[in-house]
């Protein structure tokens, strides 16, 4: 019997083994490794001839990935909304999923740290009496209560107060803020500007951090910020429409107005996002985040779409911070024109 040390581990093996025999016994493809016996490299051509002796020390090496781990993008500052701070800039909703289990898995895939919940009885329990909160890790997610479905300032304020009480009882930090929606009608689900402003002013007085769903009107956006909104969230397009950002110029103006002298003020696109490229467009415009629900929940493969939205958000943010090249009418060669080989004379 042979006692060998193979990669620092002692092994007892039958006598009269060659290097080739050892590699075969270990299930190692000899074309993919280099072998050293007693600190002497044994070329592959000699593996079948090199007989191993008792107490030999063998090292078998193979290539591995170099470096200190996976490459990471440059560090980015967090998304700050009022007193809240998050690494992820994607906020997702909890509605419209085929099951609570799918909702849970999609939230995880999206990488979100914030998820919205509408405070209405029919949204808290399903037909089997299961509570949505059973599928939300309240230690992992900050819940953003949503006044979805409210058509007046009074109703929205009432829902916000109930949400604060509920989340306070649950010990979730989301008790300190609210996503405010005051809708104008059921067909368009566009915001009522008068009641939205009224509700914002009242909720700010009551100490809420108010994230306001609004149209892409720059003047209204400015009024809402002046009223004390912690974040103004213009719609990319109507809720659930999947049309993406229909008016990027208005979003640009909103960003200009609200960030003038206050560059870190958070502007978050809310509503209308249908796919990952829509998220990327919003982020490339300079928005600080995207809030979405239907684009994931109603996708044919919701889980794959959750991953896509996550990467779309990250890609858009990186592209914005990178600073794209200017658009030009004519081509500009990547290779230098100088030093070319002289063209053949005709």
N, C-alpha and C positions, 0 to 999 in steps of 0.2 A: 504494500500500500504506500501511496505517496501522501505526504503532508505538504500542501502548498499554501502559500498566502496569495490570494487573488483579490486585487484591489483592496488590500488591507484586511481581508477576512480569511481566516484559516479554513481550509477544506481538506478532507481526507478522500482520496480518489484512488482507483486501481492503478497499478504500476504500468510502466511502459506506455505512457501517454505522450503524444506529440502536441505541439501547440495547436495544430489543426484539430486533433482529437478533443482537446480541451474546449476549443471554441464551439465545436459541434455539440459537445455535451451540454454546454451552457446555452445553446440555442442562439449563438451570436453569428451574424453574417460577417465573415472575415473581410469582405470587401469594404465594409463600413467602419472598420476599427483599425487602430494601430496597437501593436503588442510590444511590450518591453519585458524581458526576462533578466532579472538581476541587474536592472538599470541599463541593459543593452537592448537596443531596438532590434527586433527580429523581422526582417522584410517578409512581406506576404509570400514571396516565392519560396521561402525557407520554412514556412509553417509546418509543412508535411514532413520535413526532415529533422526539425529541431525537437529532440527528445527531452522531456522534462525530468529533472532529478529531484530527489527528496529535499525539502526545505527551500526549493526555488521560490522567489518572489516575482509574481507576475502582475503587471499593470496592463489593463485593457482600457483604451480610451476611445471616445467618440466625440464628434463635434456637438456643441450645445450653443444655444443663443448667447451672444455676447452682451456686454453692457450691464447696466444696473437695474434692469427691469423694463417694462413697457414704457415707451415714450409718452409723455404727457404734454398737453397743450400749455402754453404760457398761462400763468396764474391770472385769474380774473377776480374783480371785486364782487362781493355778493349782491344779490337783489335785496334792496332795503325798501320796505314799505312801512312808513311810520316807525313803530318800535320793533317791527319784525325784520328778520334777516335770514336769507336762504341762499344756498348754493345753486339750486335748480331754478331756472327761469320759466319753466313750464308748469302751469297750474291746470289741473284737470278736474272734471266734474264726476259725479257719481250716478247720474241719471241715464236712463234709456238702455241699460245693458240687459242682455238676455238672462243673466243670472247674477246673483251677488258674488258667486265664485269667480265669474269672468271679470266682473268689476274689480275685485281684489287683485287678480293677476295683472290686469291692465294698468292699474295704478302703480304696481310694483315695476312693471316693464317701462313705464313712462319716466321713471326716475323722479317723479314729482315729490315735493315735500309738503305741498298744500293741495287740498281737495275741497271742492265746494259741496255743500249739502243744503238742499232746500228744506226749510222748516215748515213742513205741511204733513198732516197726518198720513195722507196716502203715499208719501215718499218715505216714511219711517218704517213701514211694515209692508211685506209682500203678502200674496194670497195665502201663504202658509203661516202667516203670523210671525215670520222671522224679522228681526230688527236689523236695519242696515248697519247699525253701530257694532253688531257682532262681527262684521266683516271689515271693519276699519281699525287699524292699530293706532289707537289714540296717543300712544307714546311716540309713534313714528311720524304721524301726519298732524299738521296744524289744520284744523277744520275751519274753512271759510264759510260761514253761514250766508245763505243767499235768499234774498227776498223775491225770488222768481215767482211769477204769477200774480204779483201785486200791481194793481192799476190805479192806485192813489197813494199820495204821501202818507196818509193816515194808516193805511194797511201795511205799507212798507215799514213804517216806524214801529208798529205793533209787532210785526214779525221779527224785527231786529231785537226788540226788547226780550221777546220770548227766547230767541236764539241765545242771547247773552246769558239768560238764566239757565238754560239747558246746558250750555257748554261750561258754565261756571260749576254746575253740579257735577259735571264729568271731569273737571280738573284739566280741561284742555285750554291752551293759551288762545285758541280761536275765539274765546269769549270777548276778547278785546276789540274785535273788528267785525265788519259786515260788508258783503258785496251787495250794493244797493241797486235794485231794479225797480223802476216805476214805469210800467208800460203804457203806451198810448192806446193800442187796440190789439185785438187778438189775431188779426190777419197779418200785420207786418211785424208785430212784436217790437216795434221801434219805441224808444223811450219817450215819455211825456216830459218835455223840457221844464215846464213850469213846476210840476209836482216833484220831478227829480231834484231840482234846485231847492225846493222847499224842504224836502226830506233830508237832503244833505245838511242844510243849515241846522235843522233840529237835532239830528243825530250827532253832529259835531259838538253841539252844546251839551249833549248828554255824555260826552266823553268817548264816543266811538271813533275808531280809525275807519274811515269810510272810503271804500273802493267803489267808484261810481261808474256804472255802465251808462254810456251816452252815445250819441250819434257821432259822426266824424266832423261835426261843425266846430271849427277852431274857436269861434267866439264863445260858444256854450262851454267848451272845454276850459277856456280861461276863466269863465265865471265860476265854474265848479271848483277849480283850484283856489280861487279867491275866497270861496265859501268855506274852505278848510279841508277839502277832500285829501285824504292821504295818497290817493292815486286816482287819476282819471283814466278810464278804460274805454276808448272809442271802439265802436264796432267796425270790423273789417267789411262786413256785409250783414244782412239780416240773420238773426239767430237761427241756426240749424240749416241755413241755405247752402252751405258748402261752396259759396262763390269766391271765397278768399278775400283779399284786400282789393275792393273795387275802386277806391279812390286814393291811391298812394300819395297824391299831392296834398290832399287834406291832412293825411297823417303826418306828412313832413311839416306842414304849417303848425299843426298841434304841437309837435316836438319842438319846433322853433319857439313858439309862444311860451310853452310851459317850462322849458329848460333855460330860457333866457335869464341869466343870473342865478340859476338854480339847476346846474347840469345833472344833478343826481335825482331830480324829481322823477318818480317812476310813472312811465306811460306804458300801459299794458293793453295790447289788442285783445278785445273780448268779443267773440261771436263771429260766425261765418266761415271759420277755417274748415276746409274739407280734406286736405291732405298735407303731407310733410312740406311740400314746396311752398304752400301758403304760409306755414309757420316761418320758413326760411325767409320769405319775402318780408314779412313783418319785422323780423329781427334784423335783416339787412338795412331796413329803413332807419334803424336806430332805436326801435322800441325796446323797452327793458324786459319785456316778457310777453307771453301769450297765454290766454285762458281759453280752454276749449273743452267740449264734451262730445257732441254728436259725431264729430269727425272720427273719433275712435270708436265710440259705442255702437255706431251704425255701420261701420266698415264691415265688409264681408268676412275679413279675418281681423277682428278687433285687436287681438294680442300682437300680431305683426304690425298693425298700424300704430299701436302704442309705442313700440320700439322706433318706428319711422318718425313719429312726431318728436320723440326725444332727440334723435340724431338731427332732425331738421332744425330744431331749436338751437342745439349746440353749434351746428354748422353755420347757421345764420348769424349767431352772435360772434363767432370767430371771424367770419367774413367782414362783418361790420367793423370790428376792432382792427382788422388788417388794413382796411382802406383799399377799395377796389381801384383798378386802373381806370383812367378816364375813357369815356366812349369817344371814338374818333370816326370820322367819315371814311377815311382811307386806310389802307393797310400799313402796317409798320413791321418790317422784317425782324424776326427774332435773331437771326444770324447777321453779323456785320457785313456791309456791302464792300468795305475796303478789303484789299488783299485777295480779291478773287483771281482765279486763273484767267488769263486773257482769253476772250472768246476766239474761236477759230475764224480765220479770215475766209470769206467766201471766194 
